[in-house]
Amino acid sequence: MTPEGALPYPGGDRQNAGAGGRGTGPRDRLAGSGRGLLRRVGRGTASLPALVGRVVQALSLSDLALVTLVAATGAGAALGVQAFEAGIQAVFDLAFRRLPAWCAGRGWPRWLPYPLVPGALGLAVAFLKRLIPAEDRGPAIPQVIVALMRRGGRIRPRTALIKTLAALLTLGAGGSLGREGPVVLLGGGIGSAIGQYLRLPPEVVRTLVAAGAGAAVATAFHAPMAGTFFAMEIVLSQFTARAFALVALAAVTAASLSRMVSQAPFPIPAYRLEHPWEVAAYIVLGLAVACLARGYTRLVVATEALDGRLGRLPAWMGPALGGLLFGAVGIALPETLGGGYEVIARTLAGSLPPGTMLLLLAAKFVTVGITQATGWVGGVFAPAMFLGAMAGGVYGSVVERLFPGATGPAGAYAVVGMAAMIAGATHAPLTALTLIFEVTRDYQIALPAMVACGIATVYSQRLSPYSIDTFHLPEQGVVLPWQVHDLRDVPVAQAMVAPVHTVRTGATLGEVIAAMQQHRHTGFPVVDHQGRLVGIVTLKDIRDVPLEGRLRVRVDQVMSRDLEVVTPEQSLAEAALAMARRGVGRLPVVDAADPGRLVGILTRSDILRAYQGQTAGSSSARLA
């Protein structure tokens, strides 16, 4: 059972995990905060944010106070996303409308700003990226997931702001990326900032981060249901009634505010299933889009790995060179510049010929690769929508010509192709379906979309268990809740490492540090003179010791004696949950009959390797 007021998410702070979990629930901490509030106010020692935070904690965060904070997060996310989109539009209009007209008025080529403005803005993006801490670089949505899983929902406000500004310049310069990833980081960052400013418990901060992420997507598409399911399927990866209700509140608040000041990004005409046999055509479309989604994911992953490092060129030149290249493509095909919402709207309305859609499909693949490989900042959601709409439109045109009068128009297949591409790339079919349903407000097209999204998701998962948003998580030692279930039948003995490097209780920290450097480990089990397990020492334990005289301190003075252990017969699912419960990255493996006898060590990396082997084997078996 999850503590009341918390999102049921593994990876809580280590200091919150005591023996047996006693006294670590949010209500226990809130009660303690309330009892100490008056004493702190009387002494005048509480700062304003700490005081406000403790007042909020003294109230029941599971009721009015938490609801108020969630609604405030939704409103803040809506305002932030609206400002972000207005900034993108202002830069884009300047680069590709006003400056070309200004050049034409002076007798210069109208196309001159197309490569030059993105090239110049690429230098600004490269400068901004240098200000981002190394551990915060990388895609935005995985960063939010990692913050929820490993950092108690803590997102650096500075990182969120810098990445948002870099993404604003990327999309304003015409980079072929999306705004959804950056707005999720912006919305989640707003929720995290509120929680950190008020010094709220990690469980509440996670709630606000998820609420901010859902509200940001709801604002971007004027679709509160889609924003809610996005947060549940992609950011949280699991459902609870409490989390759903709170995220939905933030999403509805954000969407209501956004509808007062702006329009939905693209309207979708009302389509319907013309004939029952069309279901077969939509099944084939789902299979085709699943393959396209995996190809797109591979493209994104491969180009992200480059991140502007192109041969011997300095890193700061990557975005500038990329801007020149995708700007040059934009001279011939301006539809490839930016997120392409206007082009998507025309495709969904059925106003683009199939040849044009096929050309844009190929060109968008190229410009996405250029933008990603050269180190620009943005999301991958909008390009997936663009590619899915083009692919569905081309497919629909072919079906329409083969079976005239018996199928729906090409625009209907473009709508379903877009939804299937979202589902296939993100493994989030509910998000895709609710987005289509909310934008069209028509149940008819949702029926074939449901078929195609289901097929695309299932087949895409067979090709790879990781979506475009979770592909990098194993590198960061993150185990998602759905992955834990796949490990229930895998014993610890299959993944543990043996024999184990250990240190003695009488060793000094200087000797431990030398052993860490030699074996490339960040922690060791500690054994006594008889070789019996008595504790564990980690790099964090060492860093907590004052620097002066640190190397001479004995291990038994700093090691952790309150151990979480597993046995070889237990499942990796149990081990992963134990790691998450205690916030640790390794577990000693002991003999079930003799808990003092160390037989192995199990780390997060070992679990992830076992999981990848398990999914690879099962995928091969399914496809055989």
KAQUICOR-V966411 format. One record per residue. N is the residue number from 1. RES is the residue in one letter. OMEGA is omega in radians with two decimals (* if undefined). Layout:
<<N/RES/OMEGA> <N/RES/OMEGA>>
//
This chain:
<<1/M/3.13> <2/T/3.10> <3/P/-3.13> <4/E/-3.13> <5/G/-3.12> <6/A/2.94> <7/L/-3.03> <8/P/-3.03> <9/Y/3.10> <10/P/3.05> <11/G/3.14> <12/G/-3.12> <13/D/-3.10> <14/R/-3.09> <15/Q/3.12> <16/N/-3.08> <17/A/3.11> <18/G/3.14> <19/A/3.11> <20/G/3.10> <21/G/-3.04> <22/R/3.08> <23/G/-3.09> <24/T/3.14> <25/G/-3.12> <26/P/3.14> <27/R/3.09> <28/D/-3.11> <29/R/3.13> <30/L/3.13> <31/A/3.11> <32/G/3.11> <33/S/-3.13> <34/G/-3.12> <35/R/-3.09> <36/G/-3.04> <37/L/-3.06> <38/L/3.13> <39/R/-3.13> <40/R/3.12> <41/V/-3.14> <42/G/3.13> <43/R/3.13> <44/G/-3.06> <45/T/-3.07> <46/A/3.03> <47/S/-3.11> <48/L/3.12> <49/P/3.11> <50/A/-3.14> <51/L/3.12> <52/V/3.14> <53/G/-3.11> <54/R/3.05> <55/V/3.12> <56/V/-3.14> <57/Q/-3.13> <58/A/3.02> <59/L/3.12> <60/S/-3.12> <61/L/3.12> <62/S/-3.08> <63/D/-2.97> <64/L/-3.07> <65/A/-3.13> <66/L/3.10> <67/V/3.12> <68/T/3.13> <69/L/3.13> <70/V/3.11> <71/A/3.10> <72/A/3.08> <73/T/3.10> <74/G/3.12> <75/A/3.11> <76/G/3.10> <77/A/3.13> <78/A/3.14> <79/L/3.14> <80/G/-3.14> <81/V/3.10> <82/Q/3.10> <83/A/3.12> <84/F/-3.12> <85/E/3.09> <86/A/3.10> <87/G/3.10> <88/I/-3.10> <89/Q/3.14> <90/A/3.14> <91/V/-3.13> <92/F/3.12> <93/D/3.13> <94/L/-3.03> <95/A/-2.95> <96/F/3.05> <97/R/-3.08> <98/R/-3.12> <99/L/3.05> <100/P/3.10> <101/A/3.12> <102/W/3.12> <103/C/3.14> <104/A/3.13> <105/G/3.12> <106/R/3.09> <107/G/3.11> <108/W/3.10> <109/P/3.13> <110/R/-3.06> <111/W/-3.03> <112/L/-3.14> <113/P/-3.04> <114/Y/3.06> <115/P/-3.00> <116/L/-3.13> <117/V/3.06> <118/P/3.10> <119/G/3.13> <120/A/3.14> <121/L/3.07> <122/G/3.09> <123/L/3.11> <124/A/3.11> <125/V/3.11> <126/A/3.11> <127/F/-3.13> <128/L/-3.13> <129/K/3.12> <130/R/-3.14> <131/L/-3.11> <132/I/3.08> <133/P/-3.05> <134/A/-3.08> <135/E/-3.13> <136/D/3.11> <137/R/-3.10> <138/G/-3.07> <139/P/-3.02> <140/A/-3.06> <141/I/3.03> <142/P/3.10> <143/Q/3.10> <144/V/3.13> <145/I/3.13> <146/V/3.11> <147/A/3.11> <148/L/-3.04> <149/M/-2.92> <150/R/-2.98> <151/R/3.14> <152/G/-3.14> <153/G/-3.09> <154/R/3.04> <155/I/-3.14> <156/R/3.11> <157/P/3.13> <158/R/3.14> <159/T/-3.13> <160/A/-3.12> <161/L/-3.11> <162/I/3.13> <163/K/3.10> <164/T/3.12> <165/L/3.11> <166/A/3.10> <167/A/3.08> <168/L/3.12> <169/L/3.13> <170/T/-3.09> <171/L/3.07> <172/G/3.12> <173/A/3.12> <174/G/3.11> <175/G/-3.07> <176/S/3.06> <177/L/-3.07> <178/G/-3.14> <179/R/-3.03> <180/E/3.10> <181/G/3.10> <182/P/-3.12> <183/V/3.05> <184/V/3.08> <185/L/3.12> <186/L/3.13> <187/G/3.09> <188/G/3.10> <189/G/3.09> <190/I/3.09> <191/G/3.12> <192/S/-3.13> <193/A/3.10> <194/I/-3.13> <195/G/3.14> <196/Q/-3.13> <197/Y/3.14> <198/L/3.10> <199/R/-3.12> <200/L/3.13> <201/P/-3.12> <202/P/-3.13> <203/E/-3.13> <204/V/3.12> <205/V/3.10> <206/R/3.11> <207/T/-3.12> <208/L/3.10> <209/V/3.12> <210/A/3.12> <211/A/3.12> <212/G/3.11> <213/A/3.12> <214/G/3.13> <215/A/-3.13> <216/A/3.11> <217/V/3.10> <218/A/3.11> <219/T/-3.08> <220/A/-3.08> <221/F/-3.05> <222/H/-3.02> <223/A/-3.09> <224/P/3.11> <225/M/3.13> <226/A/3.11> <227/G/3.12> <228/T/-3.14> <229/F/3.07> <230/F/3.14> <231/A/-3.09> <232/M/-3.05> <233/E/-2.98> <234/I/-3.06> <235/V/-3.10> <236/L/3.11> <237/S/3.08> <238/Q/-3.06> <239/F/2.82> <240/T/-3.09> <241/A/-3.10> <242/R/3.13> <243/A/-3.14> <244/F/-3.11> <245/A/-3.11> <246/L/3.10> <247/V/3.12> <248/A/3.10> <249/L/3.13> <250/A/-3.12> <251/A/3.13> <252/V/3.10> <253/T/-3.10> <254/A/-3.12> <255/A/3.12> <256/S/3.11> <257/L/-3.09> <258/S/-3.14> <259/R/3.12> <260/M/-3.02> <261/V/-3.10> <262/S/3.14> <263/Q/3.06> <264/A/-3.06> <265/P/3.09> <266/F/3.05> <267/P/3.08> <268/I/3.10> <269/P/3.13> <270/A/3.08> <271/Y/3.12> <272/R/3.09> <273/L/-3.05> <274/E/-3.07> <275/H/-3.11> <276/P/-3.10> <277/W/3.14> <278/E/3.09> <279/V/3.11> <280/A/3.13> <281/A/3.13> <282/Y/3.05> <283/I/3.10> <284/V/3.10> <285/L/3.12> <286/G/3.11> <287/L/-3.13> <288/A/-3.13> <289/V/3.07> <290/A/3.09> <291/C/3.10> <292/L/-3.14> <293/A/3.12> <294/R/3.08> <295/G/3.11> <296/Y/3.11> <297/T/3.12> <298/R/3.09> <299/L/-3.11> <300/V/-3.11> <301/V/-3.11> <302/A/-3.11> <303/T/3.06> <304/E/-3.12> <305/A/3.12> <306/L/3.05> <307/D/3.06> <308/G/-3.14> <309/R/-3.06> <310/L/3.13> <311/G/-3.11> <312/R/3.14> <313/L/3.05> <314/P/-3.09> <315/A/-3.08> <316/W/-3.13> <317/M/-3.08> <318/G/-3.14> <319/P/3.13> <320/A/3.10> <321/L/3.11> <322/G/3.11> <323/G/3.09> <324/L/-3.07> <325/L/-3.11> <326/F/3.02> <327/G/3.10> <328/A/3.06> <329/V/-3.13> <330/G/3.08> <331/I/-3.14> <332/A/-3.10> <333/L/-3.13> <334/P/3.13> <335/E/-3.13> <336/T/-3.08> <337/L/3.08> <338/G/-3.11> <339/G/3.07> <340/G/-3.12> <341/Y/3.13> <342/E/3.12> <343/V/3.09> <344/I/-3.14> <345/A/3.12> <346/R/3.13> <347/T/-3.14> <348/L/3.10> <349/A/3.11> <350/G/-3.07> <351/S/3.11> <352/L/3.09> <353/P/-3.08> <354/P/3.12> <355/G/3.11> <356/T/3.13> <357/M/3.12> <358/L/3.11> <359/L/3.14> <360/L/3.09> <361/L/-3.14> <362/A/-3.10> <363/A/-3.14> <364/K/3.05> <365/F/-3.12> <366/V/-3.08> <367/T/3.04> <368/V/3.11> <369/G/3.12> <370/I/-3.09> <371/T/-3.14> <372/Q/-3.03> <373/A/-3.08> <374/T/2.92> <375/G/3.06> <376/W/-3.02> <377/V/3.11> <378/G/-3.12> <379/G/-3.10> <380/V/-3.10> <381/F/-3.11> <382/A/3.06> <383/P/3.09> <384/A/3.09> <385/M/3.14> <386/F/-3.11> <387/L/3.12> <388/G/3.13> <389/A/3.14> <390/M/-3.13> <391/A/3.11> <392/G/3.12> <393/G/3.10> <394/V/3.14> <395/Y/3.14> <396/G/3.11> <397/S/3.11> <398/V/3.14> <399/V/-3.12> <400/E/3.13> <401/R/3.13> <402/L/-3.09> <403/F/-3.09> <404/P/3.10> <405/G/-3.09> <406/A/-3.12> <407/T/3.06> <408/G/3.13> <409/P/-3.13> <410/A/3.14> <411/G/3.12> <412/A/3.12> <413/Y/3.06> <414/A/3.10> <415/V/-3.12> <416/V/3.09> <417/G/3.10> <418/M/3.13> <419/A/-3.13> <420/A/3.13> <421/M/3.08> <422/I/-3.12> <423/A/-3.10> <424/G/-3.10> <425/A/-3.05> <426/T/-3.04> <427/H/-3.10> <428/A/-3.06> <429/P/-3.14> <430/L/3.09> <431/T/-3.13> <432/A/-3.10> <433/L/-3.12> <434/T/3.08> <435/L/3.12> <436/I/-3.10> <437/F/-3.10> <438/E/-3.11> <439/V/-3.13> <440/T/-3.04> <441/R/-3.11> <442/D/-3.10> <443/Y/-3.03> <444/Q/-3.09> <445/I/3.14> <446/A/-3.12> <447/L/3.07> <448/P/3.10> <449/A/3.12> <450/M/3.12> <451/V/-3.08> <452/A/3.14> <453/C/3.11> <454/G/3.12> <455/I/-3.12> <456/A/-3.13> <457/T/-3.09> <458/V/-3.09> <459/Y/3.09> <460/S/3.09> <461/Q/3.06> <462/R/3.12> <463/L/3.10> <464/S/3.13> <465/P/-3.07> <466/Y/3.07> <467/S/-3.14> <468/I/-3.13> <469/D/-3.10> <470/T/-3.05> <471/F/-3.06> <472/H/-3.04> <473/L/3.10> <474/P/3.13> <475/E/-3.12> <476/Q/3.07> <477/G/-3.10> <478/V/3.06> <479/V/-3.13> <480/L/-3.09> <481/P/-3.11> <482/W/3.10> <483/Q/-3.14> <484/V/-3.11> <485/H/3.13> <486/D/-3.07> <487/L/-3.07> <488/R/-3.10> <489/D/-3.13> <490/V/-3.13> <491/P/3.10> <492/V/-3.11> <493/A/-3.10> <494/Q/-3.06> <495/A/-3.05> <496/M/3.10> <497/V/3.09> <498/A/-0.03> <499/P/-3.00> <500/V/2.97> <501/H/-3.12> <502/T/3.01> <503/V/-3.14> <504/R/-3.14> <505/T/-3.10> <506/G/-3.14> <507/A/3.08> <508/T/3.12> <509/L/3.06> <510/G/3.11> <511/E/3.11> <512/V/3.13> <513/I/3.10> <514/A/3.11> <515/A/3.09> <516/M/3.13> <517/Q/-3.11> <518/Q/-3.04> <519/H/3.14> <520/R/3.07> <521/H/3.07> <522/T/3.10> <523/G/3.13> <524/F/2.90> <525/P/-3.14> <526/V/3.14> <527/V/3.11> <528/D/-3.07> <529/H/3.09> <530/Q/-3.12> <531/G/-3.14> <532/R/-3.14> <533/L/-3.14> <534/V/-3.11> <535/G/3.09> <536/I/3.12> <537/V/-3.11> <538/T/3.11> <539/L/3.10> <540/K/3.10> <541/D/-3.12> <542/I/-3.11> <543/R/3.11> <544/D/3.13> <545/V/3.10> <546/P/-3.05> <547/L/-3.12> <548/E/3.13> <549/G/-3.06> <550/R/-3.03> <551/L/-3.09> <552/R/-3.13> <553/V/3.13> <554/R/-3.10> <555/V/-3.06> <556/D/3.10> <557/Q/-3.06> <558/V/-3.05> <559/M/3.06> <560/S/-3.13> <561/R/-3.14> <562/D/-2.96> <563/L/2.91> <564/E/-3.10> <565/V/3.04> <566/V/3.10> <567/T/-3.12> <568/P/-3.08> <569/E/3.14> <570/Q/-3.12> <571/S/3.07> <572/L/3.06> <573/A/3.10> <574/E/3.14> <575/A/-3.14> <576/A/3.11> <577/L/3.09> <578/A/3.08> <579/M/-3.13> <580/A/-3.12> <581/R/-3.09> <582/R/3.14> <583/G/-3.13> <584/V/-3.10> <585/G/3.13> <586/R/3.12> <587/L/2.98> <588/P/3.09> <589/V/-3.05> <590/V/3.09> <591/D/-3.11> <592/A/-3.12> <593/A/-3.10> <594/D/-3.04> <595/P/3.11> <596/G/-3.11> <597/R/-3.11> <598/L/-3.12> <599/V/-3.14> <600/G/3.08> <601/I/-3.12> <602/L/3.13> <603/T/3.08> <604/R/-3.13> <605/S/3.10> <606/D/3.13> <607/I/-3.12> <608/L/3.08> <609/R/3.11> <610/A/3.14> <611/Y/-3.14> <612/Q/3.07> <613/G/3.13> <614/Q/-3.11> <615/T/3.10> <616/A/3.12> <617/G/-3.12> <618/S/3.11> <619/S/3.12> <620/S/3.14> <621/A/-3.13> <622/R/-3.07> <623/L/-3.10> <624/A/*>>
//
